């Protein structure tokens, strides 16, 4: 942003760009599943963006970048930690961690300051940095779909439920032995099932996961699969012990599986457990093994509108207690609709405020007297796909609106702490099918909105808005060169 005007710096050609992260003047790009590319911004350089160092070869599953550290997990269940070194401030490998306890399933990494969260398919690990070395400080015996770390707070999602964890309430010493997990005991009788998916023309959009649910309502992801470009179908057989299970199928584009594509789950005796394909972003089926017809809805752990939870207080944990750190702060969902009648679409946390969007409502929470309490609930006539926020402003992108033209909605907090909708923005030049609002971001008095389907060839565009005397005014439209 030189001289208050947005300008395109550089176009970097990649075989497949699968992720990126920005911290300060540094950028890391995830090129497919083979390399990490590091760049830095130099204002005096004619191209602005220049390579920071040679690519780091790795089959990366997740990556996080801060001003001092680069962290990634690879497909061998190893986490690699790099720190800056030398006058040129390149990143050098400083620590390697074996995360085999998390299995080889999907991982999610979030980093802020001296805290790092690594989510695996069976456990979630929270690490802290001391004198340049990262150590496990808390290990949670459960997994989450997504984790975001800000300061000492974690907000995590599982299906349509949102959990909050205050790290200050978990001050137990680091356990001397890593816990182990056996989701399917070999000594228990098991019952066969088969999961079969026939893909549409966009198989790489489709993925699924299978969760086991214990008697306390805790969930463990025991199987996952993500299709790749060119896949026609996938079948997987497994043997499950008695118990309750959730099967969730996802479509990253949000349009389900086009017919004749579909999915089926069948039991070994030929019974049909679930079938479908006509959904939007996800669809969940709960079933019981040995197989019997599934109830119409699984009761939520904490049905709406009981939102408030109490984080674990430091005084409630003593060194003589169980070596596994307490996770009382995350046992009860902060948010959850009974029966999942309204699907959770996005969640964000900033300071003492958390915002949760579903297909029909937006919920605003404030951290008051040791717990997150609902302060405002707004019924909406659109689906909030992406959320961004700062201290007093929330931006919600609704890319499906008006036949995928899209819109964004802006909410601001009044003097009484109540959130209200103040503005709706649809660009005058936007085309139908642009998906305006697919991604949103806000920093200070600038809002940036992505419209990935914009342009005659769907090359995409980015709209930039700046606040001027209380109104948000379009400042620029950025398009690929």
Secondary structure, 3 states (H helix, E strand, C coil): CECCECCCCCCCCCCCEEEEEEECCEEEEEECCCEEEEEEECCCCCCCEEECCCCEECCEEEEEECCCEEEEEECCCEEEEEEEECCCCEEEEEEEEECHHHCCCCCEEEEECCEEEEECCCCEEEEEEECCEEEEEEEECCCCCEEEEECCEEEEEECCEEEEEEHHHCCCCCCCCCCCCCCCCCCCCEEEEEEEEECCCCHHHEEEEEEEECCCCCEEEEEEEECCCCCCEEEEEEEEECEEEEEEEEECCCCCCCCCCEEEEEECCCCEEEEECCCCCEEEEEEEECCECCCCCCCCCCCCCCCCCCCCCHHHCCCCCCCCCCCHHHCCCCECCHHHCCCEEEEEEECCEEEEEECCEEEEEEEECCEEEEEEEEECCCCCCEEEECCCEEEEEECCHHHHCEEEEEEEECCCCCEEEEEEECCCCCCCCCCEEEEEEEECCEEEEEECCCCCCCCCEEEEEEEECCEEEEEEEEECC
